[in-house]
Amino acid sequence: MRKTGWLSISTLWLLAAWMLALALWRPSLAHNDEAHIVWVIRTHDLPGLIAAQIRLDGQPPLYSIVLWAIQQVPLFRTVPMLYFVGLFLAFPLYPLMLRLAWALGDRRAARVLTVLLAFNPFALGMLLFLRAYSLTLMLSALTLWLAVRADRRPTPGRALAWGLSGLLLFFTFYYGAFLVAATVLWLLRRPYERARWLAAALGAGIPGFAGVLWSAIALLPAIAIVIRHQGNPGIRPGPPEMLLNLWLTLWSGWAADARLALAAGGALGALFLGALGWAARGRIPVPASVLLGAIPLAGFLIGGWRYNFFAARYAVVALPPLWLGIAFLLARAPRGLRAAFLGLAGLIGLIGLSRAMAGYVQLPENNPWYAEIGVYLREHAAPGDVVIVQAPWHYQALLMHGPDLPWRLFDLNEEAEWRAALRDRPVVWLLGVPAYRGNWAPVEEALAGWIRDELRVWPLPADAVLVRYVPPPETPVWRPIRARFADGLVVEAAALDREGPPGILRVGLQIRASERISQAYTLFIHLLDPAGRWISGSDAEPPVPTTALEPGVPITLWRALEVPSGIPADRYRVAVGWYPTGSGGWPRLPTVDGADAAALGELALQPRPPLIGRLWRHPCGDIVLLSLNGIRLTAYQQKGPDIFPIPGQPDRLRVELVWETTGAEAEIRPPEVLVEARGGLRSLKPITGLEGGRRLGRAKLFGAWEGRFPPEEETKRVVVICGEDRVSADLPTRSRQRWAWNYTWIFWNRMP
C-alpha cells in the first residue's frame, strides 16, 4: 500500500480514537486521588502545592503543577473542565505511537498499533481519569520516540530533547526512571560509537542529575508514604498474578465482569501465543526496540510485589513499549490470525469502555460516611457560607459531592484566606477531626463571641464533627417576656433578629433562676409554622448549667435557628421552653400558666437560599427548573473501624431540585418527581414541607424527594412533572453494594 494510503487509514483510526475519547468525556465526580489533586491545586499557592505533594502524596508534582497553572484561567477552574484539560494533555499519545512504529521502519505494525489503541479501554480509561497517568502515558511515548530519533541520528539536539522528555516523565511519575534507564541501555546496545555514547550520556544525565537532586528532598518522604500506605496489604500477589492482571486489564479495562475479562483475556492470550509461535517458526527476529518494555515492566513487578503497588495502572510507563511489541508481533502473523485478534480486542474494548464509564459514575468512596457529610452540608449551607475543612480527605469528600457549589471552601491552613472572608460576617462551618481539636484554635479565636453549635458528629473512620458559627447581632433589640417556669426558671427578655445571614434567625435570651435549681435542664428554642408544626430548633443546655445558676443573677445567651430552604416565605412563631436533660424532650417543664412552652413572638421569614451548582434552566409548565442533583445512599453498618453495606437493606435515592416561578404572584406548586428504573416509572416522596404558601416575583424554591430502591435495581433517568408538562434528565445510579457484574478480580486491580 502506498504511503499516503496507509497514512490516511491510520489518520482515520486516530480521529476515531480522539472522537471516542471526547464522546466519553463528561462532567464526572472527582474520586479519591482525583479529589486530592483538585484539593491540592485549589487550596495552595505553587510552593505550598509542591510541599503538600511531598508531604501527603508520595508522587512527583509536575502534573499537579500543570493543572494548577491552567486552572488559574477561570474557564478551566471547574472540575469538568479540569477533566478536559487532562484529556487534552494526553491526546498526542496516539500520533506519537504511530510515529514511533513508523520510525522503527514497520508501517504494517504502525497500522496494527493504531487499531489496537483506537478502542483500548485501558488507554482511554487512563486518559479520562483526572490523574497523572494520562500525562505519564503521553510522556512515555514521547520519550521512546525521541530516544529512537536520537538512536537513528545521535546529535546533541536530539539527545537534549530526549533528556528533557525523560526529565518531565520522571517528575510526573517516579516509575519513569525505569523507562529512561531502558532507553539508555538500548542506545548502548551496539559497540562503542562516540556520538551514540555521548547522546546516551546527555539523555540520561539530564533526568539523572535532576532526579538525584530531587530525591535528596522528596524521595525519602515518598518511600515513607508508600511503606505506610502499601507496606502491609491484605493481598500480596506474586509476579504471575500481576502479569495476569495486567494482561486482562490491558484489553478489558478495570471495570469489566471478571468472567468476561478472563474469557476474553484467555482468547486473546491464545491468539497471541499463536502469533508468537508463528514468529518463532519463521525465525522472525524480535526487534531490539521491543526489549524497551522489559525494564519498566520488571520495575512494576518488583515494586508491586513488595509494596502492594500492583494495580495495572502502575505499569503505565511499560505500556507504550508493550503495545509496540504486540503490534510488531501481530504485523508478522498470518492475516486471519491478525484480523481475529484485532476484531476481538476491539469488541472487548468497547464492552470494557461501557462498563468503565458506567462503573466510574458510581464508584464507592473510600468512606461511605463522606456521602452523608456532603449531603448534610448541601442541605444546610447557603450560598456564600464559609466552609473550613481541617483534614484533606474531608476536603476531597466535599469536592466529590459538590465541586461547583457556591460555598467558599477553605483548608484550615489557609488562615489568611479564610480570615479575609470573615470580614463579610458570613455563616462559618468548620468540618474538623475531634482528635485534633487543638488545631482548631485559630478558628475558635477568630470567631470568639459568635453563636456556636456542634451540629453533627460522624464516627470513625469518618472521624468528623461539624461546627457552625453565626455572627451575633451588633445592636440587638430586647423585648421583655417575663415567662416563668416551674422550678424557678425565668426568661426575662428576648431578641429576635432576622437581619443577619440569609436563612438564619438569631434568637437572644436573658434568663435567670429565682431559686436554687437541683435539676439539669435543656433549653429549647423552636421555630413553628402557622399551624404550630416544628420547622427547626435548637436544643442545648445554657452556657451556665441550670444547677450552677446563681439566684437572681441573669445570663445572656444566643442561639441561631435555620430557616430551611424548602419552606415558603410566611409568618412563623418562635417558642421557648425547658425539659430535663437526657429525657429526650419530654416531659417539658410547665410555665406557671400550665403551658409547655412560652411564645417569644411571630415574624415574617424568608427561607435559606438553596445551594445551586451549574445552572440547568429547563422550562417546565409554569416554572423554570434551575438545578437538579441526585445521589444514592447505601445503608451501612459499622463494627469497630470496619464499615460495610447492610445486606438486604434498600438504598435511598435523594433528588434535589431548585426552580423559580415565572408569574407576578404564583402559587408554590411543587413538581412531581419520578424515577425510571427497571420496573418502569416510580414516584418519589417529598421530604421538605412545601405545602401551601405563596411567593412574590421570580422566587427561587428548593425541594428534595426520596425513594427506596433494592440494591440490584439501577435507575436510568428522572422525570419532573409540572402540571401538563414534563422534563426528563439522565440519572444513572447503582447501589454502592455489589451489583450483578462479578468484580471480584478487582481485588488485584484495586479501584482507580
GIPE-V385500 format. One record per backbone hydrogen bond with DSSP energy under -1.0 kcal/mol. CO is the residue of the C=O (numbers start at 1). NH is the residue of the N-H. E is the energy in kcal/mol with one decimal. If there is no record, write none. Layout:
co=CO nh=NH e=E
co=CO nh=NH e=E
//
This chain:
co=2 nh=6 e=-2.1
co=3 nh=7 e=-2.1
co=4 nh=8 e=-2.0
co=5 nh=9 e=-2.1
co=6 nh=10 e=-2.5
co=7 nh=11 e=-2.3
co=8 nh=12 e=-2.0
co=9 nh=13 e=-2.0
co=10 nh=14 e=-2.4
co=11 nh=15 e=-2.6
co=12 nh=16 e=-2.4
co=13 nh=17 e=-2.3
co=14 nh=18 e=-2.6
co=15 nh=19 e=-2.9
co=16 nh=20 e=-2.3
co=17 nh=21 e=-2.2
co=18 nh=22 e=-2.5
co=19 nh=23 e=-2.4
co=20 nh=24 e=-1.9
co=21 nh=25 e=-1.1
co=26 nh=28 e=-1.2
co=31 nh=34 e=-2.8
co=32 nh=36 e=-1.6
co=33 nh=37 e=-2.0
co=34 nh=38 e=-2.5
co=35 nh=39 e=-2.6
co=36 nh=40 e=-2.7
co=37 nh=41 e=-2.1
co=38 nh=42 e=-1.6
co=39 nh=43 e=-1.7
co=45 nh=49 e=-2.6
co=46 nh=50 e=-2.1
co=47 nh=51 e=-2.3
co=48 nh=52 e=-2.5
co=49 nh=53 e=-2.3
co=50 nh=54 e=-2.1
co=51 nh=55 e=-2.4
co=52 nh=56 e=-2.8
co=53 nh=57 e=-1.5
co=53 nh=58 e=-1.6
co=61 nh=65 e=-2.5
co=62 nh=66 e=-2.6
co=63 nh=67 e=-2.3
co=64 nh=68 e=-2.7
co=65 nh=69 e=-2.4
co=66 nh=70 e=-2.2
co=67 nh=71 e=-2.8
co=70 nh=73 e=-1.9
co=73 nh=76 e=-2.0
co=74 nh=77 e=-1.6
co=78 nh=82 e=-1.9
co=79 nh=83 e=-2.1
co=80 nh=84 e=-1.8
co=81 nh=85 e=-2.2
co=82 nh=86 e=-2.4
co=83 nh=87 e=-2.3
co=84 nh=88 e=-2.6
co=85 nh=89 e=-2.4
co=90 nh=93 e=-2.3
co=91 nh=94 e=-1.2
co=92 nh=96 e=-2.2
co=93 nh=97 e=-2.4
co=94 nh=98 e=-2.0
co=95 nh=99 e=-2.8
co=96 nh=100 e=-2.3
co=97 nh=101 e=-2.1
co=98 nh=102 e=-2.2
co=99 nh=103 e=-3.0
co=100 nh=104 e=-1.4
co=101 nh=106 e=-1.7
co=102 nh=105 e=-1.9
co=106 nh=110 e=-1.6
co=107 nh=111 e=-2.1
co=108 nh=112 e=-2.5
co=109 nh=113 e=-2.6
co=110 nh=114 e=-2.0
co=111 nh=115 e=-1.8
co=112 nh=116 e=-2.5
co=113 nh=117 e=-2.1
co=114 nh=118 e=-1.6
co=117 nh=120 e=-1.2
co=120 nh=124 e=-2.3
co=121 nh=125 e=-2.1
co=122 nh=126 e=-2.1
co=123 nh=127 e=-1.8
co=124 nh=128 e=-2.0
co=125 nh=129 e=-1.1
co=129 nh=131 e=-1.7
co=131 nh=134 e=-1.1
co=132 nh=136 e=-2.6
co=133 nh=137 e=-2.7
co=134 nh=138 e=-1.9
co=135 nh=139 e=-2.7
co=136 nh=140 e=-2.3
co=137 nh=141 e=-1.8
co=138 nh=142 e=-2.4
co=139 nh=143 e=-2.7
co=140 nh=144 e=-2.1
co=141 nh=145 e=-2.4
co=142 nh=146 e=-2.6
co=143 nh=147 e=-2.0
co=144 nh=148 e=-2.3
co=145 nh=149 e=-2.2
co=146 nh=150 e=-2.4
co=147 nh=151 e=-1.9
co=148 nh=152 e=-2.3
co=149 nh=153 e=-2.3
co=153 nh=155 e=-2.0
co=155 nh=159 e=-2.4
co=156 nh=160 e=-2.5
co=157 nh=161 e=-2.2
co=158 nh=162 e=-2.3
co=159 nh=163 e=-2.6
co=160 nh=164 e=-2.6
co=161 nh=165 e=-2.1
co=162 nh=166 e=-2.3
co=163 nh=167 e=-2.1
co=164 nh=168 e=-2.3
co=165 nh=169 e=-2.3
co=166 nh=170 e=-2.4
co=167 nh=171 e=-2.0
co=169 nh=172 e=-1.2
co=169 nh=173 e=-2.4
co=171 nh=62 e=-2.2
co=173 nh=176 e=-2.5
co=174 nh=177 e=-2.1
co=175 nh=178 e=-1.5
co=176 nh=180 e=-2.3
co=177 nh=181 e=-2.3
co=178 nh=182 e=-2.0
co=179 nh=183 e=-2.3
co=180 nh=184 e=-2.0
co=181 nh=185 e=-2.3
co=182 nh=186 e=-2.0
co=183 nh=187 e=-2.1
co=184 nh=188 e=-1.4
co=186 nh=189 e=-1.4
co=193 nh=197 e=-2.9
co=194 nh=198 e=-2.4
co=195 nh=199 e=-2.2
co=196 nh=200 e=-2.5
co=197 nh=201 e=-2.4
co=198 nh=202 e=-2.4
co=199 nh=203 e=-3.0
co=200 nh=204 e=-2.3
co=201 nh=205 e=-2.3
co=202 nh=206 e=-1.7
co=204 nh=208 e=-2.0
co=205 nh=209 e=-3.0
co=206 nh=210 e=-1.9
co=207 nh=211 e=-2.5
co=208 nh=212 e=-2.1
co=209 nh=213 e=-2.1
co=210 nh=214 e=-2.7
co=211 nh=215 e=-2.7
co=212 nh=216 e=-1.6
co=214 nh=217 e=-1.3
co=214 nh=218 e=-3.2
co=215 nh=219 e=-1.2
co=218 nh=222 e=-2.0
co=219 nh=223 e=-2.8
co=220 nh=224 e=-2.3
co=221 nh=225 e=-2.2
co=222 nh=226 e=-2.4
co=223 nh=227 e=-2.8
co=224 nh=228 e=-2.5
co=225 nh=229 e=-2.7
co=226 nh=230 e=-3.0
co=227 nh=231 e=-1.6
co=238 nh=242 e=-2.2
co=239 nh=243 e=-2.6
co=240 nh=244 e=-2.4
co=241 nh=245 e=-2.8
co=242 nh=246 e=-2.5
co=243 nh=247 e=-2.5
co=244 nh=248 e=-2.5
co=245 nh=249 e=-2.7
co=246 nh=250 e=-2.1
co=248 nh=252 e=-2.5
co=249 nh=253 e=-1.7
co=257 nh=261 e=-3.0
co=258 nh=262 e=-2.7
co=259 nh=263 e=-2.4
co=260 nh=264 e=-3.2
co=261 nh=265 e=-2.8
co=262 nh=266 e=-2.4
co=263 nh=267 e=-2.4
co=264 nh=268 e=-2.8
co=265 nh=269 e=-2.2
co=266 nh=270 e=-2.3
co=267 nh=271 e=-2.2
co=268 nh=272 e=-2.5
co=269 nh=273 e=-2.7
co=270 nh=274 e=-2.2
co=271 nh=275 e=-2.3
co=272 nh=276 e=-2.5
co=273 nh=277 e=-2.7
co=274 nh=278 e=-2.4
co=275 nh=279 e=-2.3
co=276 nh=280 e=-2.2
co=277 nh=281 e=-2.5
co=278 nh=282 e=-2.1
co=279 nh=284 e=-2.5
co=287 nh=290 e=-1.5
co=288 nh=291 e=-1.1
co=289 nh=292 e=-1.7
co=290 nh=293 e=-1.5
co=291 nh=294 e=-1.4
co=293 nh=297 e=-1.8
co=294 nh=298 e=-2.3
co=295 nh=299 e=-2.5
co=296 nh=300 e=-2.0
co=297 nh=301 e=-2.2
co=298 nh=302 e=-2.7
co=299 nh=303 e=-2.5
co=300 nh=304 e=-2.5
co=301 nh=305 e=-2.2
co=302 nh=306 e=-1.7
co=303 nh=307 e=-2.7
co=304 nh=308 e=-1.3
co=308 nh=310 e=-1.7
co=311 nh=314 e=-2.1
co=312 nh=315 e=-1.9
co=313 nh=316 e=-1.3
co=315 nh=318 e=-1.6
co=318 nh=322 e=-1.8
co=319 nh=323 e=-3.4
co=320 nh=324 e=-2.3
co=321 nh=325 e=-2.4
co=322 nh=326 e=-2.2
co=323 nh=327 e=-2.5
co=324 nh=328 e=-2.3
co=325 nh=329 e=-2.1
co=326 nh=330 e=-2.7
co=327 nh=331 e=-2.1
co=329 nh=332 e=-1.0
co=330 nh=333 e=-1.1
co=334 nh=338 e=-2.6
co=335 nh=339 e=-2.8
co=336 nh=340 e=-2.4
co=337 nh=341 e=-2.3
co=338 nh=342 e=-2.6
co=339 nh=343 e=-2.6
co=340 nh=344 e=-2.4
co=341 nh=345 e=-2.7
co=342 nh=346 e=-2.3
co=343 nh=347 e=-2.2
co=344 nh=348 e=-2.8
co=345 nh=349 e=-2.1
co=346 nh=350 e=-2.0
co=347 nh=351 e=-1.9
co=348 nh=352 e=-2.9
co=349 nh=353 e=-2.4
co=350 nh=354 e=-2.1
co=351 nh=355 e=-2.2
co=352 nh=356 e=-2.4
co=353 nh=357 e=-2.4
co=354 nh=358 e=-2.0
co=355 nh=359 e=-3.1
co=356 nh=360 e=-2.5
co=357 nh=361 e=-1.1
co=360 nh=363 e=-1.2
co=367 nh=370 e=-1.7
co=369 nh=373 e=-2.2
co=370 nh=374 e=-2.6
co=371 nh=375 e=-2.6
co=372 nh=376 e=-2.5
co=373 nh=377 e=-2.2
co=374 nh=378 e=-2.1
co=375 nh=379 e=-2.0
co=376 nh=380 e=-1.7
co=377 nh=381 e=-2.8
co=382 nh=385 e=-2.2
co=385 nh=408 e=-3.3
co=386 nh=429 e=-3.2
co=387 nh=410 e=-2.9
co=388 nh=431 e=-2.8
co=389 nh=412 e=-2.6
co=391 nh=395 e=-2.0
co=392 nh=396 e=-2.4
co=393 nh=397 e=-1.7
co=394 nh=398 e=-2.0
co=395 nh=399 e=-1.9
co=396 nh=400 e=-2.0
co=397 nh=401 e=-1.6
co=398 nh=402 e=-1.4
co=402 nh=405 e=-1.2
co=406 nh=384 e=-2.8
co=408 nh=387 e=-3.0
co=410 nh=389 e=-2.7
co=411 nh=414 e=-1.9
co=413 nh=415 e=-1.8
co=414 nh=418 e=-2.4
co=415 nh=419 e=-2.3
co=416 nh=420 e=-1.6
co=417 nh=421 e=-1.6
co=418 nh=422 e=-1.1
co=420 nh=423 e=-1.2
co=421 nh=424 e=-1.3
co=422 nh=425 e=-2.1
co=427 nh=386 e=-2.5
co=428 nh=469 e=-3.1
co=429 nh=388 e=-3.5
co=430 nh=467 e=-2.6
co=431 nh=390 e=-2.6
co=432 nh=465 e=-2.2
co=433 nh=436 e=-2.2
co=434 nh=437 e=-1.2
co=436 nh=439 e=-1.5
co=437 nh=440 e=-2.1
co=438 nh=441 e=-1.2
co=440 nh=443 e=-1.1
co=440 nh=444 e=-2.3
co=441 nh=445 e=-2.6
co=442 nh=446 e=-2.3
co=443 nh=447 e=-2.1
co=445 nh=448 e=-1.2
co=447 nh=450 e=-2.2
co=451 nh=470 e=-2.2
co=453 nh=468 e=-3.1
co=456 nh=466 e=-2.7
co=458 nh=464 e=-1.6
co=459 nh=462 e=-1.4
co=459 nh=463 e=-1.6
co=464 nh=458 e=-3.3
co=465 nh=432 e=-2.5
co=466 nh=455 e=-2.2
co=466 nh=456 e=-1.1
co=467 nh=430 e=-3.1
co=468 nh=453 e=-2.3
co=469 nh=428 e=-2.7
co=470 nh=451 e=-3.2
co=479 nh=494 e=-2.4
co=483 nh=491 e=-2.8
co=484 nh=592 e=-2.2
co=488 nh=514 e=-3.2
co=489 nh=485 e=-3.4
co=490 nh=512 e=-2.2
co=491 nh=483 e=-2.5
co=492 nh=481 e=-3.4
co=492 nh=482 e=-1.3
co=493 nh=510 e=-2.2
co=494 nh=479 e=-2.6
co=495 nh=508 e=-2.8
co=497 nh=506 e=-2.9
co=501 nh=504 e=-1.6
co=503 nh=563 e=-3.1
co=505 nh=561 e=-3.2
co=506 nh=497 e=-3.0
co=507 nh=559 e=-2.8
co=508 nh=495 e=-2.1
co=509 nh=557 e=-2.3
co=510 nh=492 e=-2.5
co=510 nh=493 e=-1.1
co=511 nh=555 e=-2.6
co=512 nh=490 e=-2.5
co=513 nh=552 e=-3.0
co=520 nh=581 e=-2.4
co=522 nh=579 e=-1.6
co=523 nh=540 e=-2.1
co=524 nh=577 e=-2.0
co=525 nh=538 e=-2.1
co=526 nh=575 e=-2.4
co=527 nh=535 e=-3.2
co=527 nh=536 e=-1.1
co=528 nh=573 e=-2.3
co=529 nh=532 e=-2.7
co=533 nh=529 e=-2.5
co=536 nh=527 e=-3.4
co=538 nh=525 e=-2.1
co=540 nh=523 e=-2.0
co=545 nh=548 e=-2.2
co=550 nh=553 e=-2.3
co=555 nh=511 e=-2.4
co=557 nh=509 e=-2.7
co=559 nh=507 e=-3.1
co=561 nh=505 e=-3.0
co=563 nh=608 e=-2.3
co=570 nh=605 e=-2.9
co=572 nh=603 e=-2.3
co=573 nh=528 e=-3.1
co=574 nh=600 e=-3.3
co=575 nh=526 e=-2.6
co=576 nh=598 e=-3.2
co=577 nh=524 e=-2.7
co=578 nh=589 e=-3.2
co=579 nh=522 e=-3.3
co=580 nh=583 e=-2.1
co=590 nh=486 e=-2.6
co=591 nh=594 e=-1.8
co=595 nh=591 e=-2.8
co=598 nh=576 e=-2.7
co=601 nh=574 e=-2.2
co=603 nh=572 e=-2.9
co=605 nh=570 e=-1.3
co=618 nh=625 e=-2.9
co=620 nh=623 e=-1.9
co=622 nh=662 e=-1.2
co=623 nh=620 e=-2.9
co=624 nh=660 e=-1.9
co=625 nh=618 e=-2.2
co=626 nh=616 e=-3.5
co=627 nh=658 e=-1.9
co=629 nh=656 e=-3.2
co=631 nh=654 e=-2.9
co=633 nh=652 e=-3.1
co=635 nh=646 e=-2.4
co=637 nh=644 e=-2.1
co=639 nh=642 e=-1.8
co=642 nh=639 e=-2.5
co=644 nh=637 e=-2.4
co=646 nh=649 e=-1.8
co=651 nh=709 e=-2.1
co=652 nh=633 e=-3.4
co=653 nh=707 e=-1.6
co=654 nh=631 e=-2.4
co=655 nh=705 e=-2.8
co=656 nh=629 e=-2.3
co=657 nh=703 e=-2.3
co=658 nh=626 e=-3.3
co=658 nh=627 e=-1.7
co=659 nh=701 e=-3.6
co=660 nh=624 e=-2.2
co=664 nh=697 e=-2.0
co=666 nh=695 e=-1.3
co=672 nh=721 e=-3.1
co=673 nh=684 e=-2.7
co=674 nh=719 e=-3.3
co=675 nh=682 e=-2.5
co=676 nh=716 e=-3.1
co=677 nh=680 e=-1.7
co=680 nh=677 e=-2.6
co=682 nh=675 e=-2.9
co=685 nh=706 e=-2.6
co=688 nh=690 e=-1.1
co=693 nh=668 e=-1.2
co=697 nh=699 e=-1.7
co=699 nh=661 e=-1.5
co=701 nh=659 e=-2.2
co=703 nh=657 e=-2.7
co=704 nh=687 e=-3.0
co=705 nh=655 e=-2.7
co=706 nh=685 e=-2.5
co=707 nh=653 e=-3.1
co=709 nh=651 e=-3.3
co=710 nh=713 e=-1.9
co=715 nh=733 e=-1.2
co=716 nh=731 e=-2.7
co=717 nh=676 e=-3.2
co=718 nh=729 e=-2.3
co=719 nh=674 e=-3.0
co=720 nh=727 e=-2.5
co=721 nh=672 e=-2.6
co=722 nh=725 e=-2.2
co=725 nh=722 e=-2.8
co=727 nh=720 e=-3.5
co=729 nh=718 e=-2.9
co=733 nh=715 e=-1.7
co=742 nh=258 e=-3.3
co=743 nh=746 e=-2.2
co=744 nh=747 e=-1.5
co=745 nh=748 e=-1.9
co=745 nh=749 e=-1.1
co=746 nh=750 e=-4.0
//
